[in-house]
Amino acid sequence: MADTKPAADADDEDVETLELDEILEKITFYCIQEAQERLEEDGEVVPFTVVVQGEDMYVETHPAETPEDQRASAVNTIRTMTGNSSHYAFCYDGFLETDDGDLDALIVECASRDMDTAHAIAYIYKPTDDGVEFDDAPVYVDETGLMFAPDTDAEEEPPDELEDLLGLNGEEQ
């Protein structure tokens, strides 16, 4: 299990470490490495997801005009693949708001099927005249909402209005 390092300005008693299972650790750090390479080579990172289904890993980019549309595309991808997927990571170029101002960061939101919440991890960087300078290690940011589709119970009965509409309540229409 990997631990992410705390933010540099965090007090020792405020330090949170995040333990990731082996697969989540691998796809999270794959995302960070891939995003770092894209940023260094192309000067930008098109948001992308990594979804694990069985032994396979799928990567899909989410080019869109707005961050909201990029997120919606990522959620759609993850939910479309939810049936057999066990883990996901959504990676994008963003920023962290701090008391000292905004910090540029590559951000990965990740989760596995057995988690109650997803987690955000950031790799802070500074643009320089020669390119980009990254911090020593990623930092844990916070919990975030799961992108997996909500579990639904196949045996759940439809609401009465739907039963009436579909003629499932035993009454003839």
N, C-alpha and C positions, 0 to 999 in steps of 0.2 A: 504494500500500500504506500502511496506517495503522500507526502505532506507538502502543502504550499507554504511559502514563508509569509510571515505577517508583513503588513505595511511598515515602512521604515520608521514612521513616526508613532507607531502603536506602542503603548505602555505594555510592559511584560504581563501585567495582570489582564490586559484587554486582548491578548493574543489568542486568535482562534486558528486551529489547524484543521484541515479538511482531509479526511481519509477517503480515498477513492478505491473502488475495486480495480482489479488489474485491467479489465477491458476499458473502463471509464478513464482510468489513468492514461492508457495508451492513446485513446482517441482524443483526449483533451490535449495531451502534449503533441500529438500529431497536428492538431489544429493550430496550436501556438507556433510550432516550427513552420508549418506551411504558410501561415499568415505572415510570419516574420520574413520568410523568403520572398513572398509576393510584394510586401511593403518595400523591402530593400531593392528588389529588381524593378518593379513597376511603379512604385510610389503610391500605390493604393491597394486596398484589399476589398474585393467584391465579397460580400457576406456569403458564407457557405455553411452547409450542414454536413455532418457525418452521422450516418445511421448504421447501426450494426443489426444484421438479421442473421442469426445462426453463426456460420463461419465467415460470412461476407460482410464487407464494409462498403457502403455506398456514399459517394461524395456528390453533392449537388450545389451549384451556385445559385444565388438569389439576387440577380441584378434587377433593380427597380428604382424608381425615381425618389422615393422617400424611405426613411428608416421604417415607418409603419408598414409600407408595402413589402419591404424586405422581410420584416418579421412575419407578416401574414403569409408570405411565400414559404418561409421556413416552417412555420406551424403547419401549413397545409402539407408540406412534404413529410414531416414527421408523423402527422396524423394519418396520412394516406398509407404510410408504411407501418403503422402501429401494430397490425395484426401479429406479425412475427418478429418485430424489433425488440431488442433488449436494452439498447443504450442509444443515446444521441448526444451530439454536441453541436451547438450553433455558434459560429465564430464571426466576429465583425470588428471593424475599426471604430472605436468610440472614444469616450473620455470618462474620467472619474471626477466628480465634483468634490473638492476639498476646501478646507478653510483658507488655504493658500492659493486657491484658484483651480482651474480645470487642468487635469493631467491627461495627455493623450495615452491611449492604451488599446491593445488588442484584447478583446473580451471574448471569453468562451463561457457560454451557459451550457451546463451539462447535467445529465441525469441518467439513471438506470431505471428499469421497470419497477424495481422493488423499493424505490425511494419515494418519500412523501412530498418532497420538494426538490427543485433543481438548485444548482449552485452556480454562482458567477465567479470566474477567476479572471484576473487581469494581468497583462504583461505590459507594464508601463514603459513608454519610450519618449525620447525627445528628438525632434527634428534637428539636424545639424547642417552645417554647410556641406559636409561630406556625405550626408545621407541621413541615417537614423542611428541613435544610440539607445540601447535597451538596458533596463535595470538588470541586476544579477539574476533574478528569478521571478516567476509569477507570484502574485499575491491573491489571497482569498478576499473576495469583496463582500458577498452576502448571499442569502438564499434568494431564489427567484421562482416564479411560477413554472410548473411543469408544462411542457408542450405536448406530451402524450395526450391522445384523445381520452376523455374521461371514460372510466370503465362503465359499461352498461350491463345490466343483468338481462340476459336473453329471456328469462322467465317473467320479467316485469310486465305487468298488465298495462295495456294502454289506458289513458284517461277515459272517463265515461263519455265525454264529448266525442272522442275518436271512436269508441265502441259504437256509439249511436250512428255516427257518420258511416262507418264501415259495415253496419248491420251485424255487429258481433254480440249484441246484447240479447239476442234471442227473439227480438221483435221483428216482425216483417215490415219492410219499408214500403 
